Amino acid sequence: MSQPDPDSSVYLGAFVTTTLLVSWTIALVTIGNTVPAYTTPLIMVVPAVVTLALRRIQGDSIIQTIKTSVSGTTGSALLFAVIYPVLFIGVAALVALSSGLGTYQPGANNAISQVIKQGGIALVPVFIVLNMALMYGEELGWRGYLLPQLTARWERVSATAAVGVVWGLYHSAFLYTAATVLGVANPC
């Protein structure tokens, strides 16, 4: 475990505070009687924007920040990151459907259906790439900034648990307000 720069505690606090305040503000300001389509992308880029701003203040370039966030990533790790969620969700769906604990509810407004309806099948890869960029925005904040900062201070399990707490608070902004507007029972 390397020793953290004493000044980095200020940046770490700034990251957590700013990310949570901005994400909650976006959720509370944009979600009224409906959930506007732009709310999710706005919230998803918050960790990346905060990370890039803090790294620039610390003297790092945007390119260097991005390079650092993906350094050490292997092909097998990327493959696992894609295959594991698909298998996990697939097995969970299979168990739920075959046991009768769940039912398939495709929904007319599913995102991929909307993309195909509006622009044809050719837009699906564009949709996937854009969504991967949005997801990377979150990961740049969590795994590219917060986790390394915390593992420099604490052991990995504690650091990972702390990231999970911040991640949960960050997502609760959107999930609680959206669930309330959409009438989901007990959104907590």
Secondary structure, DSSP 8 states (H G I E B T S, - for coil): -----TTHHHHHHHHHHHHHHHHHHHHHHH-SSS--TTHHHHHHHHHHHHHHHHHHHTT--HHHHHHHHHTT--HHHHHHHHHHHHHHHHHHHHHHHHHTS------TT-HHHHHHHHH-GGGHHHHHHHHHHHHHHHHHHIIIIIHHHHHTTS-HHHHHHHHHHHHHHHHHHHHHHHHHHHT-S---
